Every structure is written in C-alpha cells, then in structure tokens.
Amino acid sequence: MSIKAKDKMKKLTEIPALEENASLKKALDLMSQKHLGIACFVDSSGVLKGLLTDGDLRRLLLTKQSPLPALLVANGLSFGNTKPTVAHEDDEISKLQEIMNNKQIWDLPIVDSNNKLIGLLHRHDVN
C-alpha cells in the first residue's frame, strides 16, 4: 500500500493560513506562532490564493527600499507567490518528495479539486 499526502500532511489548523488581504505583519506573526517558514493565503471560501515563504521575506528585505513599518502594513501576499506548486491528498508521497526535491521547496500546500486549502506537506514529515 502506498503512502498518500493525506497520511502525512499537517492539518489546516496546524498551518499558517490567513485571509488573502492580510498584512505582512499578520503573516509573520502566524508563521512564528505555527513554527513554519510559510504562510498560506486563502479567499473567503478557503481557496488558496498564494504563499509567502521565508525565502520571499529574505528577497523582500534585500530588494525593497521602503521603511520597515510601511512593509509590515502592506498586503503580505503582494510579496509572495500567487501561482504556487500544489498537491492533492491522494497524491503519492514518493511523487511529492520528487517534486519537492526537484523544485527545492520545503512545503507543499495540499488542495482539494476546487483548489481549497486542506493541509500542508512539510519536508520533515515525509523524509
């Protein structure tokens, strides 16, 4: 029997998921609270709209000349990825490990057939 994403994924309550217009500060707070280097932005129906990662934050700090207080109140998703790689709960872990390795990503959002966020696969949970 093969192991599926649903067997290893973190549940929605365990991951930093917030509304799509949330500020960068809210995203940072939730990432710190949930101890993950990613924030998932969803619309009012729970549909995944994009991600903000630790890497996005590093690039932001190195390239933006705005004062930090201005950045913190800005929309967090505007600094992230609005077309992230995603997986589905019945995808096989071995396939997802390969995707994560090839794309060098640590976290893979798990969505349903309507692109609604249902969980997150973290690299440490699959190795």
C-alpha positions in Angstrom: 0.0 0.0 0.0 1.4 3.4 -1.0 1.5 6.3 1.4 -0.6 9.3 0.3 -0.3 13.0 1.1 -3.3 12.8 3.4 -1.4 10.4 5.6 1.5 12.8 6.3 0.1 16.3 5.8 -0.3 18.9 8.5 -4.0 19.7 9.0 -5.4 23.2 8.3 -5.5 24.1 12.0 -1.7 23.4 12.3 -0.5 25.7 9.5 -0.3 29.4 9.0 -3.4 30.1 6.8 -4.9 33.6 6.7 -7.1 35.8 4.5 -5.8 36.9 1.2 -5.6 40.6 2.2 -3.8 40.0 5.5 -0.9 42.3 6.3 2.8 41.1 6.2 2.9 41.6 9.9 -0.1 39.2 10.4 1.6 36.6 8.2 4.9 36.9 10.1 3.1 36.6 13.4 1.3 33.4 12.3 4.4 31.9 10.8 6.2 32.4 14.1 3.2 31.1 16.1 2.9 27.9 14.0 6.7 27.4 13.7 6.7 27.1 9.9 8.5 29.1 7.2 5.4 29.6 5.1 2.1 31.4 5.2 -0.8 30.3 3.0 -3.3 33.0 1.8 -6.9 32.0 1.1 -10.0 33.7 0.0 -13.3 33.7 2.0 -14.2 30.3 0.6 -10.8 28.8 1.6 -9.4 28.7 -1.9 -5.6 29.0 -2.0 -4.6 32.4 -3.4 -0.8 32.2 -2.8 2.1 31.7 -0.4 4.7 33.7 1.4 7.9 31.9 2.4 11.0 32.7 4.4 12.8 33.0 1.1 10.3 35.6 -0.2 10.9 37.5 3.0 14.7 37.5 2.5 14.3 38.7 -1.1 11.9 41.4 0.1 14.4 42.7 2.7 17.2 42.7 0.2 15.4 44.5 -2.6 12.8 46.9 -1.2 13.8 50.3 0.0 10.6 51.0 1.8 10.7 51.7 5.6 10.0 48.6 7.6 6.8 49.9 9.2 5.4 50.5 5.6 6.3 47.0 4.6 4.6 45.5 7.7 1.2 47.0 7.0 1.3 46.1 3.3 -0.6 43.1 1.9 1.6 40.1 2.7 0.6 38.2 -0.4 1.9 41.0 -2.6 5.4 39.8 -1.7 4.7 36.1 -2.2 3.9 33.6 -4.9 0.4 33.7 -6.4 1.0 30.6 -8.6 2.4 28.0 -6.2 3.0 24.4 -6.8 0.3 22.4 -5.1 -0.6 18.7 -4.5 -3.7 16.7 -3.7 -4.5 14.5 -0.7 -4.4 11.3 -2.8 -1.0 12.0 -4.4 1.6 9.5 -3.5 4.3 10.7 -1.1 7.1 9.4 -3.3 5.9 11.5 -6.2 5.6 14.6 -3.9 9.1 14.0 -2.5 10.5 14.1 -6.0 8.6 17.3 -6.8 9.9 18.9 -3.6 13.5 17.8 -4.3 13.4 19.0 -7.9 11.8 22.4 -7.1 13.8 22.7 -3.9 10.8 23.5 -1.8 10.2 22.7 1.8 6.4 23.0 2.0 3.7 21.8 -0.4 0.1 23.0 0.0 -2.5 20.3 -0.3 -5.7 21.4 -2.0 -9.0 19.7 -3.0 -10.4 19.5 -6.5 -11.7 23.1 -6.1 -8.2 24.4 -5.1 -9.4 24.8 -1.5 -6.6 24.5 1.0 -6.9 21.4 3.2 -3.4 21.0 4.6 0.4 21.3 4.0 3.1 18.7 3.4 6.3 19.7 5.1 9.6 18.1 4.0 10.5 16.9 7.5 7.2 15.0 7.7 8.0 12.9 4.5 11.7 12.1 4.9 
